[in-house]
Amino acid sequence: MADQAVEPSGANLSGKGPLPAAGEHRFLGRARELKELRADIERAGLDTISGRKAPRARILLIAGRPGSGRTALAEELVREVADRYPGGVLRARLTEPDGTPVPVERAARELLAALGLPTPPGATEDDLAETFRAALADRAALLLLDDAPGAEQVDALLPDNADCLLVAVARGPLTGIADVRPCTLGGLDTKSSLELLTRRIDPVRVTVDPRSAEGLVELLQGQPAALTLAGGWLAAHPQAAVADLAKQLHADPDEGTPLGRVLRLAHASLPAGAARMLRLLALAPAGDVDPHTASALAGCSLDSARGILDELAGAGLLRAVPAPLPQYEVPGCLHPLLLSLARAQDRPAELQLARARMLERTVRLLQTCRAITETDSPETREKLKGLPPALRFPTPRAAEDWLRARRPALLAAARLAVADGELDTLARRLMSQLVRAMVAHFGTQAAAGDLYGIHRLVLDVAERRRLPRERAAALLNLADLDARTGRTAQALARYRAALDAGREANDPYATGRAMESVGGAHQELGDHDRAADWFGRALSQRLARGEHEEAARLYGRIAGAHTYAGRYGEALRNWRAAIAEHRRTGDVPAHARALSELARVQEYAGRPAESLRTCQEAVEWARRADDVRLQAALQLRLADTLERLGDPVAASLHRGAAERILGEEVQGADDGGTDATSPEQDADACEIRIASAED
């Protein structure tokens, strides 16, 4: 969270004195504010006073500057009243660490995911916000929106349910939202401030010089974040008196907030390596830090990074995040100050090099995260053995756990890399590997929302760098996701744009796939004539390149379009062409299915005798292909045809044969057969095609 009035856990820099156990509840002060906030929940709103039923959730606003403990107060309020809201507690942060507002679309998507509800890829901001509000229409939930930059985001997510409560944390008022109950924070009272200090150090150091301690509290304006850092500095300097700290802060020639002054002092007192790492952590995506990120940014070993991170957390400069894997968070109130220190003390080239090292490390981790799923490949196993132990995952499950835990930071890394504009090659590699890892572990459907955002970033880079090949690939992937979610018209426009980009890049794969996809979109829209025309264009390209398997499939798609349009003669001609191509390539299962479709069209065309002969031939090919489902379907079709031809006895025999075939298949499935589709089978659908990508 952005601001804390609680003491972070971890070891202190000097290693002296135990700290409170992690997870122990340590909220300090704010009794009056908590009482007022609880009373505001019960107090009647303007609508209730006027005799109308409240149309929306009650809104409580906790306002204060970063470092005032506003988030900690909000969390304490949520802890105290959560049992009143059986719909659960939902949380979202509405500002990035660098101050960029989080789009409502992303916040709504994360909140819907927390509710376990689907979030269609590419859905608009308004649609997602409406879906979220509808999800809370009959759910008494408590919603905490942290670090809201303004009223617009809060209003978009405000539930239309008076049984819900929304707690917003912001720097100032939410102008434009009616009936907001504000609570503006100043500093902690002196007693709570001193207690916060004495939790970090021996209380005797305060009691022997109470005036200096009170003067320090006054100097720091009772700001919890500043007091936490002050306590960390005193813990690291056991020989220093409280008065010594106050003198050093007074001697700081730079003007600024109390938090800025105490941070500069804490930073200056760190060893050079730790101080440099602390500054560079401001570059961590989403303020989310793990040992690999810190190691890459600082250019040090993984073990060294772990030790420094623990020291920084002990000094209150980082917050340890409860998670299965070691994870830390740069407090939101410190992020802009650390970034300012980095820009002042490190050259731009050094900062860019640190970003590049971090992205390169992330790419390598994603490569191994994906590769661990390919354990059946001897080549992949040998490649994994050649990697340093720190970059290897012991099992596919461990890789998936890492990917889930790091997902927000990985997506933020992709966004920041694209926004940077100077590391586009690394950004492209990162996004390519991120897509492949997500598809390998989660599957295309489960990861569709994230994949859509990544492909949009790929498109941004491709357009900026004028890379038509990658532009075509991104447009195709986005259009595929649009088509799967019913936005066929939007998909059609993107397929046409992909065709133009593919032609510009002279990429036959992209142009062929785009032409076929344009045809598919027209068919989905009911324009079968145009569908057949576009399938025919794609077919001409496949035939010119000698791609007979693809040509056979396209003959079938053309036949399907003609069938829908009622042009059975054209459909029959194209199915026969497809059968000839399958015979040429030796694809027995496809040959059987094509014969089955030919028989179906013959039946539609009023040629039952021909359909009967073709169906019998298809049964034989299905038997050769060992396709029992197709065999059963064909036997049922034979039975229907024979009944129409006036032979019920033969029809009954074929129907019985179909039942026996299906019964044997069910028995086989009960004995352990499966028909599952692995995530790897989805990989090609969303692969980012980058000429320089490494596997």
Residue, then its C-alpha position, 0 to 999 in steps of 0.5 A: m500500500a502507498d502509505q503506512a502508519v505501521e512499522p515494517s517487519g524485517a531485520n535492522l541494519s545494525g542487527k541489534g534489537p528484535l522487531p515485532a513479529a511479522g503479521e502482528h497487528r501494530f496500528l497506532g493512534r487515529a482513534r478519533e478519526l476511526k470513531e468519526l469514520r465508523a459514525d459516518i457509515e451509520r449516518a443518514g445520507l442526503d437521499t435518506i434525509s430527503g425520503r429517497k432510497a440511496p441509489r449508490a454505495r456510501i463513500l468515505l474519503i480518507a484524504g492526506r498527503p503521501g506518508s501520512g498513514r492514509t492507507a494504513l487508516a483505511e486498512e484499519l477501518v476495513r479490518e474493523v468493519a469487514d464482518r458487516y459486508p458478507g460480499g467480501v473486501l475488494r481492493a484496487r490501487l488507482t495510481e502507478p508508483d510514478g503517479t500515472p493514473v491506472p486506467v479504469e479498464r485495468a482496475a475493473r478487470e482486476l476487480l472482476a478477476a478477484l470476484g472470479l468473473p470473466t473479463p472479455p479481452g478487449a472489452t471497453e472501459d465503460d463495459l467493464a465498469e458496468t459489468f463490475r457495478a452489475a456484479l455488486a448490485d446484489r452483493a454487500a461488499l466493501l471496496l477500498l480504492d487506494d491512491a485515487p487521483g481524482a473523482e472520475q475513476v472512483d465514480a466509474l467504479l462506485p457500486d449502484n448498491a446502498d448496501c456496499l461501502l466504498v472507502a477511497v484514499a486520495r490526496g485531496p477532495l473528490t469533487g463532483i461526487a455527491d455525499v462524500r464523507p471526508c476525513t482529512l489526516g494530519g500528523l499522528d499525536t505526540k504519544s503515538s509518534l513516540e510509541l512508533l519511535t520506541r518500537r524501533i529502538d530502546p525506549v530508554r533513548v527517548t525517556v532520557d531526553p523526552r524534549s528532544a524526542e518531542g522536538l523530533v516528532e514536531l520536526l517530522q510533523g508526526q508523519p508516520a512514514a518519516l517517523t518510521l525512517a527516523g526509527g530505522w536510522l536510530a536503530a542502525h546507529p545505536q550510539a547516536a542520541v535522538a537529539d543527534l538525529a534532530k540536529q542532522l535533519h536541521a542541518d539539511p540544506d535542501e528544503g522539502t518535506p520532512l519525509g524527503r529530509v529523513l530519506r536523504l539522511a537514511h540514504a546517505s548513511l547506507p553503505a554505497g552498494a545498498a544506497r545505489m540499489l535503493r535508488l535503482l529500486a525506483l525503476a522496478p515495475a509497479g514498485d514490485v521487487d524480488p531478489h532477481t529484479a534487485s540483482a539485475l538492477a544493481g548488477c550484483s549477485l542474487d545472494s547479495a541482493r537478498g541480503i540488501l533487500d532484507e536490510l532495507a526492509g529492516a530500515g523501513l525503506l521497503r515493505a516485505v510483502p507476505a507471499p510464498l516467494p521473497q517479495y518487497e514493495v517500494p512504498g508509494c510515498l518514497h517512490p518519487l523521492l527515490l527516483s529524484l535521488a537516482r536522477a541526481q546521483d546516477r548518470p542517465a546512461e547508468l539508469q538505462l543500463a540498469r533497466a536493460r539488465m532488468l529486462e534481460r533478466t526477465v526475458r531469461l526467466l520467462q524463457t526458462c519458465r516456458a521451457i520447463t513445460e517442454t520436458d519431453s524435449p531432450e534438446t530443451r532438457e539439455k538447454l535447461k541444464g546449461l543455465p545457471p541454477a538461479l535461472r532454473f525452476p525445479t518443476p513446472r508447478a514452481a514456474e507457474d507459481w512464479l509466473r502468477a506471483r510476478r504477473p502484475a510486475l511482468l505486465a507493468a514491465a512490458r508497459l514501461a519498456v514500451a513507454d520508454g521507447e529506447l529499449d524496443t528490442l528488449a521490449r519486443r523480446l520480453m512481450s514475445q516470451l511473456v505471451r509464450a509463457m502465459v499460453a504454456h502455463f495458463g492457456t490462451q483462453a484463461a490468459a486472453g485478457d492479458l494477451y490482448g493488452i500485450h498485443r496492443l503494446v506490440l502493435d504500438v512498438a511495430e507502428r513506432r518502429r515501422l515494422p510491418r511484419e510485426r504489425a501484421a502479427a499483432l493485428l492478426n492476434l488482436a483480431d482473433l481475440d476480437a472475433r472470439t468475443g463476438r466483435t466481428a466487425q472490429a475483427l474484420a477491420r483489423y484483418r484487413a489492416a493485417l493484410d495490408a501490413g503483410r503485403e508491405a512486409n512481403d510476408p506470405y504467412a501473414t497475407g495468407r492468414a489474413m485473407e482467410s480470416v477476412g473470409g471467416a469474418h465475412q462468413e460470420l457476418g452472413d456474407h457468404d459470397r464475399a467469404a467464398d471470394w476471400f477463401g478463394r484468394a487465400l487458396s490461390q496463394r496456397l496452391a502457388r506455394g505448393e501447400h497442399e494441406e492448407a489448400a485442402r482445408l481452404y477447399g473445404r471452407i469454400a465449400g462450406a460458404h457455398t453450402y450456406a449460400g445454397r449453391y450445392g453444385e459449387a459446394l460439391r465441386n470444392w469438396r471433391a477438390a478437397i478430397a483429391e488434395h487429402r488423397r495426395t497428401g495421404d491424410v486419412p482422417a481428413h479424407a474421411r471427414a471430407l467424404s462425410e461433408l460431401a455426403r451431407v451436401q449431396e443429401y442437401a442437394g436431393r441426391p440420397a442415392e449418391s449420399l448413401r454411396t459416399c457415406q459408405e465410402a466415408v465409413e471405410w475411411a473413418r475405420r482406417a483413420d480409427d475415428v470412432r466418433l466419425q464412424a458412429a456419426l456416419q452410421l447414424r447418417l446412413a440410417d437416416t438416409l436408408e429410412r428416407l429411401g424406404d429401407p427401415v431394416a437396414a436403417s435399424l442395423h446401422r443405428g445399432a452399429a452406431e450405438r455399439i461404437l459409441g458404447e465401446e468409446v465410453q468404455g474406453a474413456d472410463d478405462g483412463g482415456t482422455d481428450a484434454t487439450s494442453p495449453e501448448q496446443d494453443a501456443d501458435a494462436c497467440e505467438i508474437r512473430i519477432a525476427s530477432a526473438e530467442d528461444 
